[in-house]
Amino acid sequence: MAEVKLYGWWSSPFTHRIEVALKLKGVEYEFISEDVRNKSPSLLKYNPVLKKIPVLVHNGKPICESLVILEYIDETWEVGPSLLPKDPYERAMVRFWAKLLDEKCFPAMRNAFLSIGEEQEKAKEESTELLKFLEGTLSGNKFFGGDTIGMVDIVANFISYWFIIVQELAGLQVLTKEKFPKLCEWMDEYLNSDIIRENLPHKDKLTAIYQARFLDAAAANAAVAGGGGSPK
Ligand SMILES: N[C@@H](CCC(=O)N[C@@H](CS)C(=O)NCC(=O)O)C(=O)O
């Protein structure tokens, strides 16, 4: 039987993507919890270039980067639902949105949470602009993948759960039902699907982590405003 190991961390949305994909496919795996502040020799061996989680190790061979891992899972285990469509153009579109989510949406939404002043205003505007595009792609479908959960839904997990938590912590009004009714419907559908719901990190524990991060960033921002140099 194939040996599948996942190096990850319970609160990481990137790790969560891989857990959900493996569960949707019905692949059994061993979860190896990694503390990213104290990386294990195994993690450094399997991901010497980026030194990040998640890493999937399949029969001793490591695969890094969540978007790459998701495609690997889809191609390796054909059982269960397909995460990417078969049509080359539609596959290209899925890759486009997944890349946009990671390279544009994630940093903008992170900045909207952690920055202040002008930088925060810009990040909120950019997040809103990007969310409008995402809202447009749903066009009446239950999921980004159509009737079933696909790669874009899984990659957008940070919007449906993590961002909602940090938005509340920071008192933001970026993603609301009034501004984004379709995205909010998608979030409900996604978060209430069995496999997703059963595997979400515990809300209170996650809130505590981000509360601490928010307070750290606020202290660093205050130090900068007081002339203490730029935050590290
Ligand atoms: N682009 C990566 C991002 C993964 C990532 O940012 N992982 C974080 C934890 S959530 C990490 O390992 N950080 C450790 C570090 O940056 O040293 C992916 O999609 O897998």
PDBQT file of the ligand as one rigid body, heavy atoms in Angstrom, charges set to zero:
ROOT
HETATM    1  N1  LIG A 301       3.184  29.053  -1.096  1.00  0.00    +0.000 N 
HETATM    2  C1  LIG A 301       3.172  28.109  -0.012  1.00  0.00    +0.000 C 
HETATM    3  C2  LIG A 301       2.878  28.848   1.280  1.00  0.00    +0.000 C 
HETATM    4  C3  LIG A 301       3.008  27.949   2.503  1.00  0.00    +0.000 C 
HETATM    5  C4  LIG A 301       3.264  28.760   3.767  1.00  0.00    +0.000 C 
HETATM    6  O1  LIG A 301       3.271  29.983   3.773  1.00  0.00    +0.000 OA
HETATM    7  N2  LIG A 301       3.516  28.030   4.873  1.00  0.00    +0.000 N 
HETATM    8  C5  LIG A 301       3.849  28.676   6.113  1.00  0.00    +0.000 C 
HETATM    9  C6  LIG A 301       2.933  28.217   7.228  1.00  0.00    +0.000 C 
HETATM   10  S1  LIG A 301       1.248  28.648   6.942  1.00  0.00    +0.000 SA
HETATM   11  C7  LIG A 301       5.272  28.259   6.514  1.00  0.00    +0.000 C 
HETATM   12  O2  LIG A 301       5.661  27.134   6.363  1.00  0.00    +0.000 OA
HETATM   13  N3  LIG A 301       6.049  29.209   7.031  1.00  0.00    +0.000 N 
HETATM   14  C8  LIG A 301       7.366  28.975   7.514  1.00  0.00    +0.000 C 
HETATM   15  C9  LIG A 301       8.370  29.950   6.982  1.00  0.00    +0.000 C 
HETATM   16  O3  LIG A 301       7.997  30.814   6.167  1.00  0.00    +0.000 OA
HETATM   17  O4  LIG A 301       9.516  29.858   7.397  1.00  0.00    +0.000 OA
HETATM   18  C10 LIG A 301       2.136  27.017  -0.299  1.00  0.00    +0.000 C 
HETATM   19  O5  LIG A 301       1.175  27.293  -1.022  1.00  0.00    +0.000 OA
HETATM   20  O6  LIG A 301       2.333  25.884   0.148  1.00  0.00    +0.000 OA
ENDROOT
TORSDOF 0
